[in-house]
Amino acid sequence: MFGQSSFGSGGTTSFGSTTASVANPNKDYEIQNPSDDSISSLAFSPPSVQSNFLVSGAWDNNVRCWEIDNTGKSLPKAQQTMQGPILDVCWHDDGSKVFMASCDKQVKCWDLGSNQAIQVAEHQAPVRACRWVKASNYSALMTCSWDKTLKFWDTRSPNPMLSIDLPERAYCADVDFPMAVVGTAGRGIIIYQLDGQPKEFKKVESPLKYQHRCVSIFRDKNKTPTGFALGSVEGRVAIQYVQAANPKDNFTFKCHRSNGAVNGFQDIFAVNDIAFHPVHGTLATVGSDGRFSFWDKDARTKLKTSEQCEQPITKCAFNKDGQIFAYAVSYDWSKGHEFHNTQKKNYIFLRSCYEDLKPRQKT
């Protein structure tokens, strides 16, 4: 991909540290020129690729790709443009292609080798999420949209293999084969079983009282997808098992809230994204308060909270071996247009994170 990459063995990352600044209070590695508008999506290349590539989609209609080396330096590789803001990006499992979902109601497949993009899916409204599904008997691109449908595409055919009606507009989705979960407007949650062919497994009553913002599937100790974390606009995350051995295994926790009450009021921020560490199984949350936090859901403890960035954090991602944590700082419009400051830049930062996300030791 992109010709040969002379990459060191993908072992340890020796990220040094940079100096703290107002824009970079956590002393992380900055990716140069990440976007001219708010960043909506981040995705690292899959384990099938030896190097680390990061793609990001943004509201400036562009998708960009960088190669990240073991010292935290980023090398811009290529970019593609669509006819509307990008709402999501995901990788093909072989690492040769990236799928880009846009407000122009299309999903395009970007072949990184040839740098060509072709349309592979379409909806009647903006496409909110896309995920690649790799089953034993089929491969498909899953897309969901504000047109209240969930579709599966062969990518070689202009028509979907399967279209499933949703109760409401899709607001968030995740896939970790053989499980998919979609969160909709009206606080709907639907879990799908993907083996054989995709089918609804069950609808779940939402454990959160406010609008869903993000969802991320987690695995058990045997690396089997077993539940999901759901984040809402009300500074709260729910940990939900698909089949809880004990109802008490399901719980919610507060996060992304101001520490003290000001005039008797506490500021509560949206949870914009959740990502699980691929090795430790711990998780990161990022919010409109401009902070990221790391958590151990099994010990029910917080591992770390960052310094506050100058704008909200809209998205985060771990690379394939869990050495690198990437997060995007840009305005999420959570306070409306009057708080949109065009002087403030958009950032993508990288940090070495493997140690910080180790689970709490049992005493």
C-alpha positions as CSV (number, residue, x, y, z in Angstrom):
1,M,0.0,0.0,0.0
2,F,1.4,3.4,-1.0
3,G,4.4,1.5,-2.3
4,Q,6.8,0.0,0.2
5,S,7.0,1.2,3.8
6,S,10.3,0.7,5.5
7,F,8.8,0.5,8.9
8,G,10.6,-0.7,12.0
9,S,9.1,-3.8,13.6
10,G,5.8,-2.6,15.1
11,G,7.0,-3.2,18.6
12,T,7.3,-0.5,21.3
13,T,6.6,3.1,20.5
14,S,9.2,5.5,21.9
15,F,7.0,8.6,21.8
16,G,9.0,11.4,23.5
17,S,7.1,14.3,24.9
18,T,6.5,17.8,23.5
19,T,6.0,20.9,25.5
20,A,2.6,21.9,26.9
21,S,0.7,24.7,25.3
22,V,-2.9,26.1,25.5
23,A,-3.7,24.1,22.4
24,N,-1.8,21.0,23.5
25,P,-2.0,20.9,27.4
26,N,-1.3,17.1,27.4
27,K,2.0,17.4,25.6
28,D,1.0,15.0,22.8
29,Y,2.1,14.6,19.2
30,E,0.3,16.9,16.8
31,I,-0.6,15.8,13.3
32,Q,0.1,18.7,10.9
33,N,-2.8,20.3,8.9
34,P,-5.5,17.7,10.0
35,S,-8.6,19.6,8.7
36,D,-10.1,22.9,7.9
37,D,-13.3,22.0,9.8
38,S,-14.5,19.9,12.7
39,I,-13.2,16.3,12.6
40,S,-16.0,13.7,12.7
41,S,-14.2,10.4,12.4
42,L,-10.9,8.6,13.1
43,A,-9.8,5.1,12.2
44,F,-6.5,3.3,12.4
45,S,-5.5,0.6,9.9
46,P,-6.3,-3.0,10.8
47,P,-3.8,-5.7,12.0
48,S,-3.4,-7.0,8.5
49,V,-1.2,-4.0,7.7
50,Q,2.3,-3.9,9.2
51,S,2.5,-0.1,9.4
52,N,0.2,2.3,11.3
53,F,-2.0,4.4,9.0
54,L,-4.6,6.8,10.4
55,V,-7.6,8.1,8.4
56,S,-9.8,10.9,9.5
57,G,-13.0,12.4,8.0
58,A,-14.2,15.9,8.6
59,W,-17.0,18.5,8.0
60,D,-14.8,20.0,5.2
61,N,-15.9,17.1,3.0
62,N,-12.4,15.6,3.1
63,V,-10.9,12.3,4.2
64,R,-7.1,12.3,4.9
65,C,-4.6,9.5,5.5
66,W,-1.3,9.6,7.3
67,E,1.4,7.1,8.1
68,I,2.4,7.2,11.7
69,D,5.9,6.0,12.7
70,N,7.0,4.6,16.0
71,T,8.3,8.0,17.2
72,G,4.9,9.7,16.8
73,K,5.7,11.5,13.5
74,S,3.0,11.6,11.0
75,L,3.5,11.6,7.2
76,P,0.6,12.8,5.0
77,K,-0.1,10.2,2.4
78,A,-3.3,11.1,0.4
79,Q,-6.7,12.6,0.6
80,Q,-10.1,12.3,-1.0
81,T,-13.1,14.7,-1.2
82,M,-16.8,14.0,-1.2
83,Q,-19.8,16.2,-2.0
84,G,-20.8,16.7,1.6
85,P,-19.4,16.5,5.2
86,I,-18.0,13.1,6.2
87,L,-19.7,11.5,9.1
88,D,-17.8,8.2,9.4
89,V,-14.8,6.2,8.0
90,C,-13.8,2.6,8.3
91,W,-11.2,0.2,6.9
92,H,-11.6,-3.0,4.8
93,D,-10.1,-5.9,6.8
94,D,-7.2,-6.3,4.4
95,G,-6.2,-2.7,4.9
96,S,-6.2,-1.9,1.2
97,K,-9.4,0.3,1.2
98,V,-11.2,2.8,3.3
99,F,-14.9,3.4,3.2
100,M,-16.2,7.0,3.6
101,A,-19.8,7.9,4.7
102,S,-21.1,11.3,3.8
103,C,-23.9,13.8,4.1
104,D,-24.1,13.5,0.3
105,K,-26.1,10.3,1.0
106,Q,-23.3,8.1,-0.4
107,V,-20.6,5.8,0.8
108,K,-17.4,5.6,-1.3
109,C,-14.7,3.0,-1.3
110,W,-11.2,4.6,-1.5
111,D,-8.7,2.2,-3.0
112,L,-5.4,3.4,-1.3
113,G,-3.2,1.7,-3.9
114,S,-4.7,3.4,-6.9
115,N,-5.9,6.5,-5.0
116,Q,-9.3,6.1,-6.7
117,A,-12.7,6.3,-5.0
118,I,-15.9,4.7,-6.3
119,Q,-19.5,4.8,-4.9
120,V,-20.4,1.5,-3.2
121,A,-23.6,2.4,-1.2
122,E,-26.3,5.0,-1.0
123,H,-29.2,6.1,1.2
124,Q,-32.0,8.6,1.0
125,A,-30.5,10.8,3.7
126,P,-27.0,11.4,5.1
127,V,-25.1,8.2,6.0
128,R,-24.3,8.3,9.7
129,A,-22.1,5.2,10.1
130,C,-20.3,2.5,8.1
131,R,-18.5,-0.7,9.3
132,W,-16.9,-3.5,7.4
133,V,-18.3,-7.0,8.2
134,K,-16.1,-10.1,7.6
135,A,-18.1,-13.3,8.1
136,S,-17.0,-16.9,7.1
137,N,-19.6,-17.0,4.3
138,Y,-19.8,-13.3,3.3
139,S,-18.1,-9.9,3.4
140,A,-20.2,-6.8,3.4
141,L,-20.2,-3.1,4.2
142,M,-22.8,-2.2,6.8
143,T,-24.2,1.3,6.5
144,C,-26.9,3.1,8.5
145,S,-28.5,6.4,7.9
146,W,-30.9,9.1,9.0
147,D,-33.3,7.6,6.4
148,K,-34.1,5.0,9.1
149,T,-32.5,2.0,7.4
150,L,-29.6,-0.3,8.0
151,K,-28.1,-1.8,4.8
152,F,-25.6,-4.4,3.9
153,W,-23.6,-4.1,0.6
154,D,-21.6,-6.5,-1.4
155,T,-19.7,-3.4,-2.8
156,R,-19.6,-5.0,-6.3
157,S,-23.3,-4.5,-6.8
158,P,-25.3,-1.3,-6.9
159,N,-28.1,-2.8,-4.8
160,P,-27.8,-3.8,-1.2
161,M,-27.7,-7.5,-0.2
162,L,-30.1,-6.7,2.6
163,S,-32.0,-3.6,3.9
164,I,-33.5,-3.5,7.4
165,D,-35.9,-0.9,8.6
166,L,-34.9,0.9,11.8
167,P,-37.5,2.4,14.2
168,E,-35.8,5.8,13.9
169,R,-32.8,7.7,12.4
170,A,-29.4,6.0,13.1
171,Y,-27.3,8.0,15.5
172,C,-24.4,5.6,16.2
173,A,-23.3,2.0,15.4
174,D,-20.6,-0.5,15.9
175,V,-19.6,-3.9,14.6
176,D,-17.4,-6.5,16.2
177,F,-18.2,-9.8,14.4
178,P,-20.5,-11.6,15.0
179,M,-22.3,-8.7,16.8
180,A,-23.6,-5.3,15.6
181,V,-25.3,-2.7,17.6
182,V,-27.2,0.4,16.3
183,G,-28.4,3.3,18.5
184,T,-31.2,5.4,17.1
185,A,-33.1,8.6,17.8
186,G,-35.7,8.2,20.4
187,R,-33.2,6.2,22.5
188,G,-33.6,3.0,20.6
189,I,-30.9,0.2,20.7
190,I,-31.0,-2.8,18.4
191,I,-28.5,-5.6,18.6
192,Y,-27.9,-7.7,15.4
193,Q,-26.5,-11.2,15.0
194,L,-24.2,-11.2,11.9
195,D,-23.2,-14.8,11.3
196,G,-25.0,-16.7,8.5
197,Q,-26.8,-13.6,7.5
198,P,-27.5,-10.4,9.5
199,K,-30.7,-10.6,11.6
200,E,-32.1,-8.7,14.5
201,F,-31.1,-10.4,17.8
202,K,-33.0,-8.1,20.2
203,K,-34.1,-4.6,21.0
204,V,-32.9,-3.2,24.3
205,E,-34.5,-0.7,26.6
206,S,-32.0,2.2,26.9
207,P,-30.3,2.4,30.3
208,L,-29.8,6.2,29.6
209,K,-32.4,8.9,29.9
210,Y,-30.9,11.2,27.3
211,Q,-30.0,11.1,23.6
212,H,-27.4,8.5,22.5
213,R,-24.1,9.9,21.1
214,C,-21.8,6.9,20.7
215,V,-21.6,3.2,21.1
216,S,-18.7,0.8,21.2
217,I,-18.7,-3.1,21.5
218,F,-16.5,-4.8,24.1
219,R,-15.2,-8.3,24.4
220,D,-14.9,-10.8,27.3
221,K,-11.7,-12.4,28.5
222,N,-11.9,-15.0,25.6
223,K,-12.0,-12.1,23.1
224,T,-15.7,-12.8,22.3
225,P,-17.9,-9.7,21.7
226,T,-20.2,-9.7,24.8
227,G,-21.6,-6.2,25.4
228,F,-21.4,-2.5,24.6
229,A,-20.7,0.9,26.1
230,L,-23.2,3.6,25.3
231,G,-22.5,7.3,25.7
232,S,-25.1,10.0,26.0
233,V,-25.3,13.8,25.8
234,E,-25.8,13.9,29.6
235,G,-22.2,13.0,30.6
236,R,-23.0,9.4,31.3
237,V,-21.9,6.0,30.0
238,A,-23.8,2.7,30.3
239,I,-22.0,-0.6,30.3
240,Q,-24.5,-3.2,29.0
241,Y,-24.0,-6.9,28.5
242,V,-26.0,-8.6,25.8
243,Q,-26.8,-11.5,28.1
244,A,-25.9,-10.4,31.6
245,A,-25.2,-13.3,33.9
246,N,-26.3,-11.0,36.7
247,P,-28.4,-7.8,36.2
248,K,-26.0,-6.0,38.4
249,D,-23.3,-6.5,35.8
250,N,-25.0,-3.7,33.8
251,F,-24.3,-0.3,35.3
252,T,-23.9,3.4,34.3
253,F,-21.3,5.9,35.4
254,K,-21.0,9.7,35.2
255,C,-18.2,11.3,33.3
256,H,-17.3,14.5,31.5
257,R,-18.8,16.8,34.1
258,S,-17.3,19.9,35.9
259,N,-15.8,19.1,39.2
260,G,-17.4,21.7,41.4
261,A,-20.8,23.2,41.3
262,V,-20.9,26.8,40.1
263,N,-23.7,28.8,41.7
264,G,-25.2,25.4,42.7
265,F,-25.1,24.1,39.1
266,Q,-22.8,21.5,37.6
267,D,-21.7,21.6,34.0
268,I,-22.6,18.4,32.2
269,F,-21.0,17.6,28.8
270,A,-21.7,15.1,26.0
271,V,-19.7,11.9,25.7
272,N,-18.7,12.2,22.1
273,D,-16.9,8.9,21.6
274,I,-15.9,5.6,23.4
275,A,-13.0,3.3,22.3
276,F,-11.9,0.0,23.9
277,H,-8.2,-0.8,24.2
278,P,-7.5,-3.8,21.9
279,V,-5.2,-5.6,24.4
280,H,-6.2,-4.5,27.9
281,G,-10.0,-4.2,27.3
282,T,-10.1,-1.0,29.3
283,L,-11.7,2.0,27.7
284,A,-11.3,5.7,26.7
285,T,-14.1,8.3,26.6
286,V,-13.8,11.7,25.1
287,G,-16.2,14.6,25.6
288,S,-17.4,18.1,24.9
289,D,-15.5,19.2,28.0
290,G,-12.3,18.9,26.0
291,R,-11.0,16.0,28.1
292,F,-10.3,12.3,27.5
293,S,-10.5,9.8,30.4
294,F,-9.4,6.2,30.7
295,W,-11.5,3.7,32.6
296,D,-11.3,0.1,33.9
297,K,-15.0,-1.1,33.6
298,D,-14.3,-4.4,35.5
299,A,-12.8,-2.7,38.5
300,R,-15.2,0.2,38.0
301,T,-12.5,2.8,38.4
302,K,-11.1,5.7,36.5
303,L,-7.5,5.2,35.5
304,K,-6.7,8.7,34.2
305,T,-8.2,12.1,33.1
306,S,-6.4,14.4,30.8
307,E,-5.8,18.1,31.1
308,Q,-8.5,20.2,29.4
309,C,-8.1,21.0,25.7
310,E,-9.2,24.4,24.4
311,Q,-12.1,22.8,22.4
312,P,-14.2,19.7,22.7
313,I,-12.8,16.3,21.8
314,T,-15.0,14.8,19.0
315,K,-13.4,11.4,18.3
316,C,-10.8,8.9,19.5
317,A,-9.2,5.7,18.4
318,F,-6.5,3.1,19.4
319,N,-4.1,1.6,16.9
320,K,-4.1,-2.1,16.3
321,D,-1.7,-3.1,19.1
322,G,-2.9,-0.5,21.6
323,Q,0.3,1.5,21.7
324,I,-1.1,4.7,20.2
325,F,-4.2,6.7,21.3
326,A,-5.4,9.3,18.8
327,Y,-7.9,12.0,19.5
328,A,-9.4,14.9,17.6
329,V,-10.0,18.4,19.1
330,S,-12.6,20.5,17.3
331,Y,-15.8,22.3,17.9
332,D,-18.8,19.9,18.2
333,W,-21.5,22.6,18.1
334,S,-22.7,21.5,21.5
335,K,-23.1,25.1,22.5
336,G,-24.5,26.4,19.2
337,H,-23.1,28.7,16.6
338,E,-22.4,31.6,19.0
339,F,-19.5,29.5,20.5
340,H,-18.0,28.7,17.1
341,N,-14.6,30.4,17.1
342,T,-13.1,30.4,13.6
343,Q,-9.7,31.5,15.1
344,K,-9.4,28.1,16.9
345,K,-7.7,25.4,14.9
346,N,-8.7,21.7,14.6
347,Y,-6.2,19.2,16.0
348,I,-5.5,15.5,15.9
349,F,-3.1,14.4,18.7
350,L,-1.3,11.1,19.3
351,R,-0.1,9.8,22.6
352,S,1.7,6.7,23.8
353,C,-1.0,5.0,25.9
354,Y,-0.2,1.3,26.6
355,E,0.9,1.8,30.2
356,D,-1.9,4.3,31.1
357,L,-4.6,1.8,30.1
358,K,-3.3,-1.2,32.0
359,P,-6.2,-2.5,34.2
360,R,-6.2,-1.7,37.9
361,Q,-4.3,-4.4,39.8
362,K,-6.5,-6.4,42.1
363,T,-5.2,-6.0,45.7
